[in-house]
Amino acid sequence: MNHHKKGVNTICTHVGEVTDEQFKGAVSPIFMSSSYAFMDVDIKRYPRYFNTPNQEALCKKIAALEGTEAAMIFGSGMAAVSTTLLAFLQKGDHVVLQKTLYGGTYNLVVEEFAKYGIDYTFTDGLDKTAFAKAITPQTKVLYIETPSNPLMTITDMQMVSDLAKEKGIVTMIDNTFASPINQNPLKFGIDIIIHSATKYMGGHSDICAGAVAASEEHIDRIWNLGKNLGGSLSDMTVWLLERSMKTMAIRVKAQNRNAKKLAKWLDKNGAINKVYYPGLKSHPDHLLAKAQMRGYGGMLSFELAEGLDPEVFQKSLQLIKPSMSLAGVESTMLCPAQTSHFLLGEEERANQGIAEGLIRFSVGIEDKEDLIEDIQQALLTVMAQLEEPVL
């Protein structure tokens, strides 16, 4: 199939299928073997080499969605992040990372890179001056995340790509929050695209996986380290992920619509100090997001008004689940200071602008009226504890 001429729903549904040669079933068969023949075969298959039939097929779907030559899948998003970074960095090298990053990535860098003799710099901001200032003669990688977790900051991908290419630096992006449905970084010159496939690719909060999409040359380099680190994905999970991705475009577009409507409602609510969503015209990066995204995503964050307890608010929710992770068909919320960014510490969270009362909202596919009603009743509950109401 020439997937370059197919629509996104067709790619999600059909590219990367495994043909059922024996029974002609409509869905991919699953091959659970961990041991394959090595004599008189074209491919010597082994699960840790990322080349079982189901693994290979799924990688074709991911590459097609991102428009890259090749892709790899991993046992988790952090396995994808760590393997990819370490494949391009060695002792004496330097990496530049943007200021606002997923807490797990930040923790990986600050806790582990010194052990390998790898230097790093987090940018002071997200403009060209901030990135250029952080680059040194030893810089080999420039790593970004847009939209960022949890403040939905937007990074100019074309600017980052142009700057890196001038200096022969490899660019990497965490594209998880956008998903391939809303954003394709390759179009802006980014070299390597990383996803926590647990999120929008899986979309049902029941699997854990990671993905990387890039040129064949870059994927070969990542594979060479990946086969030694062993972060491969079981074929059962591969099959579940391929099945889930068939509906990804439909799910993500529904989440886009809901998130934009919820962001506008929250922005007008007196119990909310601030809303972070790139689809709002008030967002400082709205025009940039509009230029490089097809949809603004299903993720947003908001700060509760002063005095409102984020824990009481979350416990008062009846429909929306206070839960770790994100991007499932069900709506979830969490407080980053207590969960995803807890390891950063209070000082670094403040440095990144992550308030203790910040709530990250992963908007699902429920009816928006029901989500609004649930948030409203939770706000009323938490405000009832105050002597002076904020509404």
Secondary structure, DSSP 8 states (H G I E B T S, - for coil): --GGGS-HHHHHHHTT----TTT--SS------S----SS-SS---GGGT-SHHHHHHHHHHHHHHT-SEEEEESSHHHHHHHHHHHH--TT-EEEE-SS--HHHHHHHHHHGGGGT-EEEE-SSSSHHHHHHH--TTEEEEEEESS-TTT-----HHHHHHHHHHTT-EEEEE-TTTHHHH--GGGGT-SEEEE-TTTTTT-SS----EEEEE-HHHHHHHHHHHHHHT----HHHHHHHHHHHTTHHHHHHHHHHHHHHHHHHHHT-TTEEEEE-TTSTTSTTHHHHHHH-SS--SEEEEEE-TT--HHHHHHH-SSSEE-SS--SSS-EEE-TTTTTTGGGHHHHHHHHT--TTEEEEE--SS-HHHHHHHHHHHHHHHHTTSSS---
